[in-house]
Amino acid sequence: MKSGIFAVVNIGRLRLYVGEPCRVKERWSPILAQLEGGQCRHGALQMEWNKYEGNRKVTFHTASDLKKETTLIRYKQLLKDLQTT
């Protein structure tokens, strides 16, 4: 699978964390396991996860998912940014 970007979104707080791994689709399960185990390397994301335990609504999206989402704020800018990846 090719490289790309991904976003982890905390819907309740409208927080978006973006990463650029290889094998994008394979990243969600390990990220989720790290978050649940308190071992996520991204400190701000781990703090957000811990703070809203039980109340969180976290989703994972690839660049192609985000390109299809037309209700995003600053959607045109996001599309422009995604085209450079």
C-alpha positions, 0 to 999 in steps of 0.5 A: 500500500502506498504512503499518504496522510491520515487524520485522527479526529476527536469529534466532540472537541473538533480536534484534528491530528494529522500524520504521514505514515507508510501503509496508511490503512494499517495504522489505525489499529496500532494507534488505537491500541497505543491510545488505549494502553496510554502509550501513544507517541503523540502526547497531545493526542494521548492527553485528549484521549485520556481527558475525554474517556467515556465521552470521546468520539474518535474517528480515523480518516485517510486523505481520500476520505477527507477529499470526499468530505464536503462539509469541512470548514476551510474545505477548499484549503484542505483540498489544496493542501491534500493535492500537494501530498 
